[in-house]
Structure formats: structure tokens, C-alpha cells
Amino acid sequence: MSRNGRAHVLTEPMGGGYDSHQVYAPGQTVTLPESIGAPVALDVDKLIQAGRPRA
């Protein structure tokens, strides 16, 4: 999660980094790569909310 309210998804690990870096905004859905072994789609709004400090 970034400070600007966006979700960053890094995939395709290579050496000391990642080959793919996608940025998603609120209102979008992140679909993770099939290589994780199960279909996973994440709501960016819920990710951002979960990443905020709790009162």
C-alpha cells in the first residue's frame, strides 16, 4: 500500500527484484496471477481501508 491511497502489486520475482509492478487505484480490482495456485481477486478499496491505522 502506498501513502497516496493506491495498491502496488509486484509479481514475477527475478534476482533481487520483480519483473512486474502494477499500481491499482480505489475502485479497481486486483486479480493476482494464476501462478499462486488459486483464483484471487482483491477489492482495492478494502485493501486501502485495511491498511489504515486503527483508532
All heavy atoms as atom14 arrays in JSON, in Angstrom:
{
  "sequence": "MSRNGRAHVLTEPMGGGYDSHQVYAPGQTVTLPESIGAPVALDVDKLIQAGRPRA",
  "atom14_mask": [
    [1, 1, 1, 1, 1, 1, 1, 1, 0, 0, 0, 0, 0, 0],
    [1, 1, 1, 1, 1, 1, 0, 0, 0, 0, 0, 0, 0, 0],
    [1, 1, 1, 1, 1, 1, 1, 1, 1, 1, 1, 0, 0, 0],
    [1, 1, 1, 1, 1, 1, 1, 1, 0, 0, 0, 0, 0, 0],
    [1, 1, 1, 1, 0, 0, 0, 0, 0, 0, 0, 0, 0, 0],
    [1, 1, 1, 1, 1, 1, 1, 1, 1, 1, 1, 0, 0, 0],
    [1, 1, 1, 1, 1, 0, 0, 0, 0, 0, 0, 0, 0, 0],
    [1, 1, 1, 1, 1, 1, 1, 1, 1, 1, 0, 0, 0, 0],
    [1, 1, 1, 1, 1, 1, 1, 0, 0, 0, 0, 0, 0, 0],
    [1, 1, 1, 1, 1, 1, 1, 1, 0, 0, 0, 0, 0, 0],
    [1, 1, 1, 1, 1, 1, 1, 0, 0, 0, 0, 0, 0, 0],
    [1, 1, 1, 1, 1, 1, 1, 1, 1, 0, 0, 0, 0, 0],
    [1, 1, 1, 1, 1, 1, 1, 0, 0, 0, 0, 0, 0, 0],
    [1, 1, 1, 1, 1, 1, 1, 1, 0, 0, 0, 0, 0, 0],
    [1, 1, 1, 1, 0, 0, 0, 0, 0, 0, 0, 0, 0, 0],
    [1, 1, 1, 1, 0, 0, 0, 0, 0, 0, 0, 0, 0, 0],
    [1, 1, 1, 1, 0, 0, 0, 0, 0, 0, 0, 0, 0, 0],
    [1, 1, 1, 1, 1, 1, 1, 1, 1, 1, 1, 1, 0, 0],
    [1, 1, 1, 1, 1, 1, 1, 1, 0, 0, 0, 0, 0, 0],
    [1, 1, 1, 1, 1, 1, 0, 0, 0, 0, 0, 0, 0, 0],
    [1, 1, 1, 1, 1, 1, 1, 1, 1, 1, 0, 0, 0, 0],
    [1, 1, 1, 1, 1, 1, 1, 1, 1, 0, 0, 0, 0, 0],
    [1, 1, 1, 1, 1, 1, 1, 0, 0, 0, 0, 0, 0, 0],
    [1, 1, 1, 1, 1, 1, 1, 1, 1, 1, 1, 1, 0, 0],
    [1, 1, 1, 1, 1, 0, 0, 0, 0, 0, 0, 0, 0, 0],
    [1, 1, 1, 1, 1, 1, 1, 0, 0, 0, 0, 0, 0, 0],
    [1, 1, 1, 1, 0, 0, 0, 0, 0, 0, 0, 0, 0, 0],
    [1, 1, 1, 1, 1, 1, 1, 1, 1, 0, 0, 0, 0, 0],
    [1, 1, 1, 1, 1, 1, 1, 0, 0, 0, 0, 0, 0, 0],
    [1, 1, 1, 1, 1, 1, 1, 0, 0, 0, 0, 0, 0, 0],
    [1, 1, 1, 1, 1, 1, 1, 0, 0, 0, 0, 0, 0, 0],
    [1, 1, 1, 1, 1, 1, 1, 1, 0, 0, 0, 0, 0, 0],
    [1, 1, 1, 1, 1, 1, 1, 0, 0, 0, 0, 0, 0, 0],
    [1, 1, 1, 1, 1, 1, 1, 1, 1, 0, 0, 0, 0, 0],
    [1, 1, 1, 1, 1, 1, 0, 0, 0, 0, 0, 0, 0, 0],
    [1, 1, 1, 1, 1, 1, 1, 1, 0, 0, 0, 0, 0, 0],
    [1, 1, 1, 1, 0, 0, 0, 0, 0, 0, 0, 0, 0, 0],
    [1, 1, 1, 1, 1, 0, 0, 0, 0, 0, 0, 0, 0, 0],
    [1, 1, 1, 1, 1, 1, 1, 0, 0, 0, 0, 0, 0, 0],
    [1, 1, 1, 1, 1, 1, 1, 0, 0, 0, 0, 0, 0, 0],
    [1, 1, 1, 1, 1, 0, 0, 0, 0, 0, 0, 0, 0, 0],
    [1, 1, 1, 1, 1, 1, 1, 1, 0, 0, 0, 0, 0, 0],
    [1, 1, 1, 1, 1, 1, 1, 1, 0, 0, 0, 0, 0, 0],
    [1, 1, 1, 1, 1, 1, 1, 0, 0, 0, 0, 0, 0, 0],
    [1, 1, 1, 1, 1, 1, 1, 1, 0, 0, 0, 0, 0, 0],
    [1, 1, 1, 1, 1, 1, 1, 1, 1, 0, 0, 0, 0, 0],
    [1, 1, 1, 1, 1, 1, 1, 1, 0, 0, 0, 0, 0, 0],
    [1, 1, 1, 1, 1, 1, 1, 1, 0, 0, 0, 0, 0, 0],
    [1, 1, 1, 1, 1, 1, 1, 1, 1, 0, 0, 0, 0, 0],
    [1, 1, 1, 1, 1, 0, 0, 0, 0, 0, 0, 0, 0, 0],
    [1, 1, 1, 1, 0, 0, 0, 0, 0, 0, 0, 0, 0, 0],
    [1, 1, 1, 1, 1, 1, 1, 1, 1, 1, 1, 0, 0, 0],
    [1, 1, 1, 1, 1, 1, 1, 0, 0, 0, 0, 0, 0, 0],
    [1, 1, 1, 1, 1, 1, 1, 1, 1, 1, 1, 0, 0, 0],
    [1, 1, 1, 1, 1, 0, 0, 0, 0, 0, 0, 0, 0, 0]
  ],
  "atom14_positions": [
    [[0.85, -1.16, 0.0], [0.0, 0.0, 0.0], [0.9, 1.23, 0.0], [1.94, 1.24, 0.63], [-0.84, -0.04, 1.26], [-2.14, 0.67, 1.14], [-3.3, -0.05, -0.02], [-3.44, -1.71, 0.54], [0.0, 0.0, 0.0], [0.0, 0.0, 0.0], [0.0, 0.0, 0.0], [0.0, 0.0, 0.0], [0.0, 0.0, 0.0], [0.0, 0.0, 0.0]],
    [[0.47, 2.24, -0.66], [1.27, 3.46, -0.68], [0.56, 4.56, 0.09], [-0.61, 4.45, 0.43], [1.52, 3.91, -2.12], [0.33, 4.45, -2.68], [0.0, 0.0, 0.0], [0.0, 0.0, 0.0], [0.0, 0.0, 0.0], [0.0, 0.0, 0.0], [0.0, 0.0, 0.0], [0.0, 0.0, 0.0], [0.0, 0.0, 0.0], [0.0, 0.0, 0.0]],
    [[1.25, 5.61, 0.36], [0.67, 6.74, 1.1], [-0.34, 7.52, 0.28], [-1.09, 8.3, 0.82], [1.79, 7.66, 1.56], [2.64, 7.0, 2.6], [3.69, 7.94, 3.08], [4.55, 7.22, 4.02], [5.71, 7.6, 4.4], [6.21, 8.73, 3.95], [6.41, 6.9, 5.25], [0.0, 0.0, 0.0], [0.0, 0.0, 0.0], [0.0, 0.0, 0.0]],
    [[-0.35, 7.31, -1.02], [-1.29, 8.05, -1.88], [-2.58, 7.28, -2.14], [-3.33, 7.62, -3.04], [-0.62, 8.46, -3.19], [-0.23, 7.27, -4.04], [-0.51, 6.14, -3.7], [0.44, 7.52, -5.15], [0.0, 0.0, 0.0], [0.0, 0.0, 0.0], [0.0, 0.0, 0.0], [0.0, 0.0, 0.0], [0.0, 0.0, 0.0], [0.0, 0.0, 0.0]],
    [[-2.86, 6.25, -1.35], [-4.11, 5.52, -1.47], [-4.19, 4.61, -2.66], [-5.25, 4.42, -3.24], [0.0, 0.0, 0.0], [0.0, 0.0, 0.0], [0.0, 0.0, 0.0], [0.0, 0.0, 0.0], [0.0, 0.0, 0.0], [0.0, 0.0, 0.0], [0.0, 0.0, 0.0], [0.0, 0.0, 0.0], [0.0, 0.0, 0.0], [0.0, 0.0, 0.0]],
    [[-3.09, 4.02, -3.04], [-3.07, 3.08, -4.16], [-2.42, 1.78, -3.68], [-1.62, 1.77, -2.76], [-2.28, 3.65, -5.33], [-2.87, 4.98, -5.83], [-2.49, 5.22, -7.27], [-2.87, 6.48, -7.83], [-4.09, 6.98, -7.93], [-5.09, 6.36, -7.41], [-4.32, 8.12, -8.53], [0.0, 0.0, 0.0], [0.0, 0.0, 0.0], [0.0, 0.0, 0.0]],
    [[-2.78, 0.7, -4.34], [-2.19, -0.6, -4.03], [-1.14, -0.92, -5.09], [-1.39, -0.79, -6.28], [-3.26, -1.68, -4.02], [0.0, 0.0, 0.0], [0.0, 0.0, 0.0], [0.0, 0.0, 0.0], [0.0, 0.0, 0.0], [0.0, 0.0, 0.0], [0.0, 0.0, 0.0], [0.0, 0.0, 0.0], [0.0, 0.0, 0.0], [0.0, 0.0, 0.0]],
    [[0.04, -1.32, -4.65], [1.12, -1.71, -5.54], [1.26, -3.23, -5.47], [1.39, -3.79, -4.38], [2.44, -1.06, -5.12], [2.44, 0.42, -5.28], [3.16, 1.05, -6.25], [1.78, 1.4, -4.6], [2.97, 2.36, -6.16], [2.13, 2.58, -5.17], [0.0, 0.0, 0.0], [0.0, 0.0, 0.0], [0.0, 0.0, 0.0], [0.0, 0.0, 0.0]],
    [[1.23, -3.88, -6.62], [1.36, -5.33, -6.68], [2.59, -5.67, -7.5], [2.69, -5.31, -8.68], [0.1, -5.98, -7.31], [0.27, -7.49, -7.41], [-1.14, -5.63, -6.49], [0.0, 0.0, 0.0], [0.0, 0.0, 0.0], [0.0, 0.0, 0.0], [0.0, 0.0, 0.0], [0.0, 0.0, 0.0], [0.0, 0.0, 0.0], [0.0, 0.0, 0.0]],
    [[3.54, -6.34, -6.85], [4.77, -6.75, -7.52], [4.73, -8.26, -7.72], [4.47, -9.01, -6.77], [5.98, -6.36, -6.68], [6.2, -4.85, -6.59], [5.49, -4.29, -5.39], [7.65, -4.53, -6.57], [0.0, 0.0, 0.0], [0.0, 0.0, 0.0], [0.0, 0.0, 0.0], [0.0, 0.0, 0.0], [0.0, 0.0, 0.0], [0.0, 0.0, 0.0]],
    [[4.97, -8.7, -8.96], [4.94, -10.12, -9.28], [6.15, -10.47, -10.16], [6.89, -9.61, -10.57], [3.64, -10.5, -10.02], [3.53, -9.72, -11.21], [2.42, -10.28, -9.14], [0.0, 0.0, 0.0], [0.0, 0.0, 0.0], [0.0, 0.0, 0.0], [0.0, 0.0, 0.0], [0.0, 0.0, 0.0], [0.0, 0.0, 0.0], [0.0, 0.0, 0.0]],
    [[6.27, -11.74, -10.45], [7.37, -12.25, -11.28], [8.73, -11.96, -10.66], [9.53, -11.19, -11.19], [7.3, -11.66, -12.7], [5.96, -11.78, -13.39], [5.48, -13.22, -13.53], [6.31, -14.12, -13.73], [4.26, -13.42, -13.43], [0.0, 0.0, 0.0], [0.0, 0.0, 0.0], [0.0, 0.0, 0.0], [0.0, 0.0, 0.0], [0.0, 0.0, 0.0]],
    [[9.0, -12.56, -9.47], [10.29, -12.33, -8.8], [11.47, -12.72, -9.71], [11.43, -13.73, -10.39], [10.24, -13.24, -7.58], [8.9, -13.86, -7.54], [8.18, -13.53, -8.79], [0.0, 0.0, 0.0], [0.0, 0.0, 0.0], [0.0, 0.0, 0.0], [0.0, 0.0, 0.0], [0.0, 0.0, 0.0], [0.0, 0.0, 0.0], [0.0, 0.0, 0.0]],
    [[12.48, -11.84, -9.72], [13.69, -12.08, -10.52], [14.88, -11.53, -9.76], [14.89, -10.35, -9.42], [13.59, -11.37, -11.87], [12.52, -11.87, -12.78], [12.58, -11.04, -14.37], [14.16, -11.6, -14.98], [0.0, 0.0, 0.0], [0.0, 0.0, 0.0], [0.0, 0.0, 0.0], [0.0, 0.0, 0.0], [0.0, 0.0, 0.0], [0.0, 0.0, 0.0]],
    [[15.86, -12.35, -9.5], [17.08, -11.88, -8.84], [16.78, -11.15, -7.56], [16.27, -11.7, -6.63], [0.0, 0.0, 0.0], [0.0, 0.0, 0.0], [0.0, 0.0, 0.0], [0.0, 0.0, 0.0], [0.0, 0.0, 0.0], [0.0, 0.0, 0.0], [0.0, 0.0, 0.0], [0.0, 0.0, 0.0], [0.0, 0.0, 0.0], [0.0, 0.0, 0.0]],
    [[17.06, -9.87, -7.51], [16.83, -9.07, -6.31], [15.62, -8.17, -6.41], [15.49, -7.22, -5.66], [0.0, 0.0, 0.0], [0.0, 0.0, 0.0], [0.0, 0.0, 0.0], [0.0, 0.0, 0.0], [0.0, 0.0, 0.0], [0.0, 0.0, 0.0], [0.0, 0.0, 0.0], [0.0, 0.0, 0.0], [0.0, 0.0, 0.0], [0.0, 0.0, 0.0]],
    [[14.7, -8.44, -7.35], [13.54, -7.57, -7.51], [12.39, -8.3, -8.17], [12.26, -9.51, -8.06], [0.0, 0.0, 0.0], [0.0, 0.0, 0.0], [0.0, 0.0, 0.0], [0.0, 0.0, 0.0], [0.0, 0.0, 0.0], [0.0, 0.0, 0.0], [0.0, 0.0, 0.0], [0.0, 0.0, 0.0], [0.0, 0.0, 0.0], [0.0, 0.0, 0.0]],
    [[11.57, -7.54, -8.85], [10.38, -8.08, -9.52], [10.32, -7.57, -10.95], [10.68, -6.44, -11.23], [9.11, -7.66, -8.78], [9.03, -8.26, -7.4], [9.61, -7.63, -6.31], [8.41, -9.48, -7.2], [9.56, -8.19, -5.06], [8.35, -10.05, -5.95], [8.93, -9.4, -4.88], [8.88, -9.98, -3.64], [0.0, 0.0, 0.0], [0.0, 0.0, 0.0]],
    [[9.82, -8.42, -11.85], [9.73, -8.07, -13.25], [8.46, -7.26, -13.57], [8.41, -6.55, -14.54], [9.76, -9.34, -14.11], [9.94, -9.05, -15.58], [10.73, -8.12, -15.9], [9.32, -9.73, -16.41], [0.0, 0.0, 0.0], [0.0, 0.0, 0.0], [0.0, 0.0, 0.0], [0.0, 0.0, 0.0], [0.0, 0.0, 0.0], [0.0, 0.0, 0.0]],
    [[7.46, -7.37, -12.7], [6.2, -6.68, -12.95], [5.78, -5.87, -11.73], [5.81, -6.36, -10.6], [5.1, -7.7, -13.27], [3.85, -7.05, -13.42], [0.0, 0.0, 0.0], [0.0, 0.0, 0.0], [0.0, 0.0, 0.0], [0.0, 0.0, 0.0], [0.0, 0.0, 0.0], [0.0, 0.0, 0.0], [0.0, 0.0, 0.0], [0.0, 0.0, 0.0]],
    [[5.4, -4.61, -11.96], [4.93, -3.7, -10.91], [3.7, -2.99, -11.44], [3.8, -2.18, -12.35], [6.03, -2.71, -10.54], [5.62, -1.7, -9.52], [6.38, -0.61, -9.24], [4.52, -1.6, -8.72], [5.79, 0.12, -8.3], [4.65, -0.47, -7.98], [0.0, 0.0, 0.0], [0.0, 0.0, 0.0], [0.0, 0.0, 0.0], [0.0, 0.0, 0.0]],
    [[2.55, -3.32, -10.87], [1.29, -2.72, -11.28], [0.74, -1.87, -10.13], [0.84, -2.27, -8.98], [0.26, -3.79, -11.65], [0.69, -4.69, -12.79], [0.72, -3.93, -14.11], [-0.12, -3.1, -14.39], [1.72, -4.22, -14.92], [0.0, 0.0, 0.0], [0.0, 0.0, 0.0], [0.0, 0.0, 0.0], [0.0, 0.0, 0.0], [0.0, 0.0, 0.0]],
    [[0.15, -0.74, -10.45], [-0.45, 0.15, -9.45], [-1.95, 0.19, -9.7], [-2.4, 0.37, -10.83], [0.15, 1.58, -9.54], [-0.46, 2.48, -8.49], [1.67, 1.52, -9.38], [0.0, 0.0, 0.0], [0.0, 0.0, 0.0], [0.0, 0.0, 0.0], [0.0, 0.0, 0.0], [0.0, 0.0, 0.0], [0.0, 0.0, 0.0], [0.0, 0.0, 0.0]],
    [[-2.71, 0.02, -8.62], [-4.17, 0.0, -8.71], [-4.76, 1.09, -7.83], [-4.32, 1.31, -6.71], [-4.71, -1.36, -8.26], [-4.26, -2.49, -9.16], [-3.05, -3.14, -8.93], [-5.02, -2.88, -10.24], [-2.63, -4.17, -9.76], [-4.61, -3.9, -11.08], [-3.41, -4.54, -10.83], [-2.99, -5.54, -11.65], [0.0, 0.0, 0.0], [0.0, 0.0, 0.0]],
    [[-5.79, 1.75, -8.35], [-6.46, 2.84, -7.64], [-7.74, 2.35, -6.97], [-8.28, 1.3, -7.34], [-6.79, 3.96, -8.63], [0.0, 0.0, 0.0], [0.0, 0.0, 0.0], [0.0, 0.0, 0.0], [0.0, 0.0, 0.0], [0.0, 0.0, 0.0], [0.0, 0.0, 0.0], [0.0, 0.0, 0.0], [0.0, 0.0, 0.0], [0.0, 0.0, 0.0]],
    [[-8.25, 3.13, -6.01], [-9.53, 2.77, -5.41], [-10.59, 2.59, -6.52], [-10.58, 3.29, -7.53], [-9.87, 3.98, -4.54], [-8.52, 4.55, -4.18], [-7.69, 4.35, -5.41], [0.0, 0.0, 0.0], [0.0, 0.0, 0.0], [0.0, 0.0, 0.0], [0.0, 0.0, 0.0], [0.0, 0.0, 0.0], [0.0, 0.0, 0.0], [0.0, 0.0, 0.0]],
    [[-11.47, 1.63, -6.31], [-12.5, 1.33, -7.3], [-12.1, 0.22, -8.25], [-12.93, -0.31, -8.98], [0.0, 0.0, 0.0], [0.0, 0.0, 0.0], [0.0, 0.0, 0.0], [0.0, 0.0, 0.0], [0.0, 0.0, 0.0], [0.0, 0.0, 0.0], [0.0, 0.0, 0.0], [0.0, 0.0, 0.0], [0.0, 0.0, 0.0], [0.0, 0.0, 0.0]],
    [[-10.82, -0.13, -8.26], [-10.35, -1.2, -9.13], [-10.29, -2.51, -8.35], [-10.32, -2.53, -7.12], [-8.96, -0.88, -9.69], [-8.94, 0.26, -10.68], [-7.56, 0.43, -11.28], [-6.63, 0.78, -10.58], [-7.45, 0.16, -12.57], [0.0, 0.0, 0.0], [0.0, 0.0, 0.0], [0.0, 0.0, 0.0], [0.0, 0.0, 0.0], [0.0, 0.0, 0.0]],
    [[-10.17, -3.6, -9.09], [-9.99, -4.93, -8.52], [-8.64, -5.46, -8.98], [-8.3, -5.37, -10.15], [-11.1, -5.88, -8.99], [-12.36, -5.35, -8.56], [-10.92, -7.27, -8.42], [0.0, 0.0, 0.0], [0.0, 0.0, 0.0], [0.0, 0.0, 0.0], [0.0, 0.0, 0.0], [0.0, 0.0, 0.0], [0.0, 0.0, 0.0], [0.0, 0.0, 0.0]],
    [[-7.89, -6.0, -8.05], [-6.59, -6.62, -8.35], [-6.83, -8.11, -8.52], [-7.36, -8.76, -7.62], [-5.58, -6.4, -7.2], [-4.29, -7.15, -7.48], [-5.32, -4.94, -6.98], [0.0, 0.0, 0.0], [0.0, 0.0, 0.0], [0.0, 0.0, 0.0], [0.0, 0.0, 0.0], [0.0, 0.0, 0.0], [0.0, 0.0, 0.0], [0.0, 0.0, 0.0]],
    [[-6.47, -8.65, -9.66], [-6.53, -10.1, -9.87], [-5.1, -10.61, -9.83], [-4.27, -10.22, -10.65], [-7.19, -10.44, -11.22], [-8.52, -9.89, -11.22], [-7.28, -11.94, -11.42], [0.0, 0.0, 0.0], [0.0, 0.0, 0.0], [0.0, 0.0, 0.0], [0.0, 0.0, 0.0], [0.0, 0.0, 0.0], [0.0, 0.0, 0.0], [0.0, 0.0, 0.0]],
    [[-4.82, -11.45, -8.84], [-3.46, -11.97, -8.69], [-3.18, -13.03, -9.74], [-4.11, -13.67, -10.25], [-3.29, -12.54, -7.28], [-3.47, -11.52, -6.15], [-3.28, -12.19, -4.79], [-2.52, -10.35, -6.29], [0.0, 0.0, 0.0], [0.0, 0.0, 0.0], [0.0, 0.0, 0.0], [0.0, 0.0, 0.0], [0.0, 0.0, 0.0], [0.0, 0.0, 0.0]],
    [[-1.9, -13.23, -10.08], [-1.56, -14.19, -11.13], [-1.97, -15.62, -10.75], [-1.96, -16.0, -9.58], [-0.04, -14.09, -11.25], [0.43, -13.17, -10.2], [-0.73, -12.59, -9.5], [0.0, 0.0, 0.0], [0.0, 0.0, 0.0], [0.0, 0.0, 0.0], [0.0, 0.0, 0.0], [0.0, 0.0, 0.0], [0.0, 0.0, 0.0], [0.0, 0.0, 0.0]],
    [[-2.34, -16.39, -11.75], [-2.75, -17.78, -11.53], [-1.63, -18.62, -10.92], [-1.9, -19.66, -10.32], [-3.21, -18.4, -12.85], [-4.48, -17.79, -13.38], [-4.91, -18.42, -14.69], [-4.45, -19.52, -15.02], [-5.73, -17.78, -15.38], [0.0, 0.0, 0.0], [0.0, 0.0, 0.0], [0.0, 0.0, 0.0], [0.0, 0.0, 0.0], [0.0, 0.0, 0.0]],
    [[-0.4, -18.17, -11.02], [0.73, -18.94, -10.5], [0.69, -19.12, -8.99], [1.41, -19.95, -8.45], [2.04, -18.27, -10.92], [2.14, -16.98, -10.36], [0.0, 0.0, 0.0], [0.0, 0.0, 0.0], [0.0, 0.0, 0.0], [0.0, 0.0, 0.0], [0.0, 0.0, 0.0], [0.0, 0.0, 0.0], [0.0, 0.0, 0.0], [0.0, 0.0, 0.0]],
    [[-0.17, -18.37, -8.28], [-0.25, -18.55, -6.82], [-1.03, -19.81, -6.45], [-1.04, -20.21, -5.3], [-0.81, -17.31, -6.09], [-2.27, -17.08, -6.45], [0.02, -16.08, -6.36], [-2.95, -16.07, -5.55], [0.0, 0.0, 0.0], [0.0, 0.0, 0.0], [0.0, 0.0, 0.0], [0.0, 0.0, 0.0], [0.0, 0.0, 0.0], [0.0, 0.0, 0.0]],
    [[-1.73, -20.41, -7.42], [-2.37, -21.69, -7.2], [-3.87, -21.64, -6.96], [-4.5, -22.67, -6.81], [0.0, 0.0, 0.0], [0.0, 0.0, 0.0], [0.0, 0.0, 0.0], [0.0, 0.0, 0.0], [0.0, 0.0, 0.0], [0.0, 0.0, 0.0], [0.0, 0.0, 0.0], [0.0, 0.0, 0.0], [0.0, 0.0, 0.0], [0.0, 0.0, 0.0]],
    [[-4.45, -20.45, -6.89], [-5.9, -20.33, -6.69], [-6.33, -18.98, -7.25], [-5.56, -18.03, -7.24], [-6.24, -20.43, -5.22], [0.0, 0.0, 0.0], [0.0, 0.0, 0.0], [0.0, 0.0, 0.0], [0.0, 0.0, 0.0], [0.0, 0.0, 0.0], [0.0, 0.0, 0.0], [0.0, 0.0, 0.0], [0.0, 0.0, 0.0], [0.0, 0.0, 0.0]],
    [[-7.58, -18.89, -7.72], [-8.05, -17.59, -8.21], [-8.27, -16.62, -7.04], [-8.97, -16.95, -6.08], [-9.37, -17.92, -8.91], [-9.81, -19.23, -8.35], [-8.57, -19.94, -7.88], [0.0, 0.0, 0.0], [0.0, 0.0, 0.0], [0.0, 0.0, 0.0], [0.0, 0.0, 0.0], [0.0, 0.0, 0.0], [0.0, 0.0, 0.0], [0.0, 0.0, 0.0]],
    [[-7.65, -15.46, -7.11], [-7.77, -14.45, -6.05], [-7.99, -13.08, -6.69], [-7.18, -12.64, -7.5], [-6.51, -14.41, -5.15], [-6.63, -13.31, -4.11], [-6.27, -15.75, -4.49], [0.0, 0.0, 0.0], [0.0, 0.0, 0.0], [0.0, 0.0, 0.0], [0.0, 0.0, 0.0], [0.0, 0.0, 0.0], [0.0, 0.0, 0.0], [0.0, 0.0, 0.0]],
    [[-9.08, -12.43, -6.31], [-9.36, -11.06, -6.74], [-9.57, -10.22, -5.49], [-10.3, -10.63, -4.58], [-10.59, -11.02, -7.63], [0.0, 0.0, 0.0], [0.0, 0.0, 0.0], [0.0, 0.0, 0.0], [0.0, 0.0, 0.0], [0.0, 0.0, 0.0], [0.0, 0.0, 0.0], [0.0, 0.0, 0.0], [0.0, 0.0, 0.0], [0.0, 0.0, 0.0]],
    [[-8.91, -9.08, -5.43], [-8.95, -8.22, -4.24], [-9.53, -6.86, -4.59], [-9.17, -6.25, -5.59], [-7.54, -8.05, -3.68], [-6.79, -9.34, -3.35], [-5.33, -9.03, -3.06], [-7.44, -10.04, -2.19], [0.0, 0.0, 0.0], [0.0, 0.0, 0.0], [0.0, 0.0, 0.0], [0.0, 0.0, 0.0], [0.0, 0.0, 0.0], [0.0, 0.0, 0.0]],
    [[-10.41, -6.36, -3.74], [-11.02, -5.05, -3.89], [-10.04, -4.01, -3.33], [-9.7, -4.04, -2.14], [-12.33, -5.02, -3.12], [-13.06, -3.71, -3.22], [-12.44, -2.65, -2.98], [-14.27, -3.74, -3.5], [0.0, 0.0, 0.0], [0.0, 0.0, 0.0], [0.0, 0.0, 0.0], [0.0, 0.0, 0.0], [0.0, 0.0, 0.0], [0.0, 0.0, 0.0]],
    [[-9.56, -3.09, -4.16], [-8.57, -2.1, -3.73], [-9.11, -1.22, -2.61], [-8.38, -0.9, -1.67], [-8.07, -1.27, -4.93], [-7.15, -0.14, -4.46], [-7.34, -2.15, -5.92], [0.0, 0.0, 0.0], [0.0, 0.0, 0.0], [0.0, 0.0, 0.0], [0.0, 0.0, 0.0], [0.0, 0.0, 0.0], [0.0, 0.0, 0.0], [0.0, 0.0, 0.0]],
    [[-10.39, -0.85, -2.65], [-10.96, -0.04, -1.57], [-10.81, -0.74, -0.22], [-10.42, -0.13, 0.77], [-12.45, 0.26, -1.82], [-12.67, 1.22, -2.97], [-11.94, 2.23, -3.05], [-13.56, 0.95, -3.79], [0.0, 0.0, 0.0], [0.0, 0.0, 0.0], [0.0, 0.0, 0.0], [0.0, 0.0, 0.0], [0.0, 0.0, 0.0], [0.0, 0.0, 0.0]],
    [[-11.09, -2.05, -0.19], [-10.98, -2.8, 1.06], [-9.53, -2.94, 1.5], [-9.22, -2.91, 2.69], [-11.64, -4.16, 0.91], [-13.15, -4.06, 0.82], [-13.79, -5.41, 0.7], [-15.31, -5.26, 0.59], [-15.97, -6.56, 0.45], [0.0, 0.0, 0.0], [0.0, 0.0, 0.0], [0.0, 0.0, 0.0], [0.0, 0.0, 0.0], [0.0, 0.0, 0.0]],
    [[-8.61, -3.1, 0.54], [-7.18, -3.18, 0.88], [-6.71, -1.88, 1.53], [-6.0, -1.89, 2.54], [-6.34, -3.44, -0.36], [-6.35, -4.83, -0.94], [-5.59, -4.85, -2.25], [-5.75, -5.81, 0.04], [0.0, 0.0, 0.0], [0.0, 0.0, 0.0], [0.0, 0.0, 0.0], [0.0, 0.0, 0.0], [0.0, 0.0, 0.0], [0.0, 0.0, 0.0]],
    [[-7.11, -0.76, 0.95], [-6.7, 0.54, 1.47], [-7.27, 0.74, 2.87], [-6.57, 1.17, 3.78], [-7.11, 1.67, 0.51], [-6.28, 1.56, -0.78], [-6.94, 3.04, 1.16], [-6.76, 2.44, -1.89], [0.0, 0.0, 0.0], [0.0, 0.0, 0.0], [0.0, 0.0, 0.0], [0.0, 0.0, 0.0], [0.0, 0.0, 0.0], [0.0, 0.0, 0.0]],
    [[-8.54, 0.41, 3.05], [-9.17, 0.54, 4.36], [-8.47, -0.33, 5.4], [-8.22, 0.11, 6.52], [-10.65, 0.16, 4.26], [-11.41, 0.33, 5.56], [-12.87, -0.05, 5.43], [-13.29, -0.64, 4.43], [-13.65, 0.31, 6.41], [0.0, 0.0, 0.0], [0.0, 0.0, 0.0], [0.0, 0.0, 0.0], [0.0, 0.0, 0.0], [0.0, 0.0, 0.0]],
    [[-8.13, -1.56, 5.04], [-7.46, -2.46, 5.97], [-6.06, -1.97, 6.32], [-5.55, -2.27, 7.41], [-7.38, -3.86, 5.37], [0.0, 0.0, 0.0], [0.0, 0.0, 0.0], [0.0, 0.0, 0.0], [0.0, 0.0, 0.0], [0.0, 0.0, 0.0], [0.0, 0.0, 0.0], [0.0, 0.0, 0.0], [0.0, 0.0, 0.0], [0.0, 0.0, 0.0]],
    [[-5.42, -1.23, 5.44], [-4.07, -0.74, 5.68], [-3.99, 0.55, 6.49], [-2.9, 0.97, 6.87], [0.0, 0.0, 0.0], [0.0, 0.0, 0.0], [0.0, 0.0, 0.0], [0.0, 0.0, 0.0], [0.0, 0.0, 0.0], [0.0, 0.0, 0.0], [0.0, 0.0, 0.0], [0.0, 0.0, 0.0], [0.0, 0.0, 0.0], [0.0, 0.0, 0.0]],
    [[-5.13, 1.15, 6.78], [-5.14, 2.4, 7.56], [-4.96, 2.11, 9.04], [-5.45, 1.08, 9.55], [-6.45, 3.13, 7.34], [-6.53, 3.72, 5.96], [-7.7, 4.69, 5.84], [-7.66, 5.31, 4.53], [-8.68, 5.35, 3.7], [-9.83, 4.81, 4.03], [-8.55, 5.92, 2.51], [0.0, 0.0, 0.0], [0.0, 0.0, 0.0], [0.0, 0.0, 0.0]],
    [[-4.3, 3.0, 9.76], [-4.16, 2.81, 11.22], [-5.54, 2.8, 11.88], [-6.45, 3.5, 11.47], [-3.38, 4.04, 11.67], [-2.8, 4.63, 10.44], [-3.66, 4.2, 9.29], [0.0, 0.0, 0.0], [0.0, 0.0, 0.0], [0.0, 0.0, 0.0], [0.0, 0.0, 0.0], [0.0, 0.0, 0.0], [0.0, 0.0, 0.0], [0.0, 0.0, 0.0]],
    [[-5.64, 1.99, 12.89], [-6.91, 1.91, 13.65], [-6.87, 2.89, 14.81], [-5.84, 3.11, 15.41], [-7.11, 0.5, 14.17], [-7.24, -0.48, 13.03], [-7.34, -1.88, 13.54], [-7.19, -2.79, 12.42], [-8.01, -3.77, 12.18], [-9.0, -4.02, 12.98], [-7.8, -4.54, 11.14], [0.0, 0.0, 0.0], [0.0, 0.0, 0.0], [0.0, 0.0, 0.0]],
    [[-8.02, 3.44, 15.08], [-8.13, 4.43, 16.16], [-8.11, 3.78, 17.53], [-8.36, 2.67, 17.74], [-9.41, 5.23, 16.0], [0.0, 0.0, 0.0], [0.0, 0.0, 0.0], [0.0, 0.0, 0.0], [0.0, 0.0, 0.0], [0.0, 0.0, 0.0], [0.0, 0.0, 0.0], [0.0, 0.0, 0.0], [0.0, 0.0, 0.0], [0.0, 0.0, 0.0]]
  ]
}
